[in-house]
């Protein structure tokens, strides 16, 4: 009963090395596992399931192959790919997860999140996030022509990169109080998330008891994953991209 967690691959045409690494990961590390969780920012951008680029189709086919071999695949939205819909998930053989979601990880209730909602010190981003996650706004965007959405995605990415360059590091990391608040609201002692690109295992206190927050790594320079098996502590692993 092996369960793997990954996030923040930021798959895009300009990084074929990451695509190749992911396909190798599916054929190697993920082959034969029981469950694979992808906790957001799987793609660098997503403007609707109707785009269907060669990269998107290649990834969907690779995931479907893994699913057909017996691995359950779960996908959570990130701040880059929050418009991934049921059509893509159906093609990929994946189930779309709410953010946040509590799962039973080999007997341990575990809170899964992308992680961007934990960065509450970035007030400007949280306002942006609330708009982007509004179902009415999303429906309005998805009704626009594909070329308009492609242009909008490029503009949003440029704006995001420019704004992040001027932000202090602590603003782009999680707010510790928000972590505890969410863990206590869901009654859990374990949390797994991505987003911050700061892979680590953090010990803390929540619900008056020892707790653990595991942060997944991004795939810019290394392949990062979390491996969980019954009777063992989940382990963060990496290998060079």
CORKAZI-V682858 format. One record per pair of residues at least 24 apart in sequence whose ideal C-beta (glycine too) atoms are under 6 Angstrom apart, sorted by the first residue. I is the first residue (numbers start at 1). J is the second residue. Records with the same first field share a line. If there is no record, write none. Layout:
BEGIN
I->J ; J
END
This chain:
BEGIN
1->34 ; 230
2->33 ; 34 ; 229
3->35 ; 228
4->30 ; 33 ; 36 ; 225 ; 227
5->37 ; 192 ; 226
6->38 ; 225
7->39 ; 40 ; 194 ; 216
8->41 ; 194 ; 218
9->42 ; 219
10->41 ; 44
11->43
12->44
13->55
18->219
21->223 ; 241
23->62
26->62 ; 66
33->71
35->72
36->71 ; 73
37->74
38->75
39->76 ; 114 ; 194
40->76 ; 77 ; 78 ; 114 ; 194
41->78 ; 80
42->81
43->81
44->80
45->80 ; 153
46->81 ; 83 ; 84
47->149 ; 153
48->83 ; 142
49->85 ; 87 ; 88
60->91 ; 92
63->92 ; 93 ; 94
64->92 ; 93
67->93
76->114
78->114
79->116
82->132
102->186
105->228
106->230
108->190
109->188
110->190
111->186 ; 188 ; 191
112->192
113->193
114->195
115->193 ; 194 ; 195 ; 196
116->195
118->174 ; 178 ; 179
119->174
120->175 ; 178
121->171 ; 175
122->171
179->213
180->206
199->224 ; 236
END
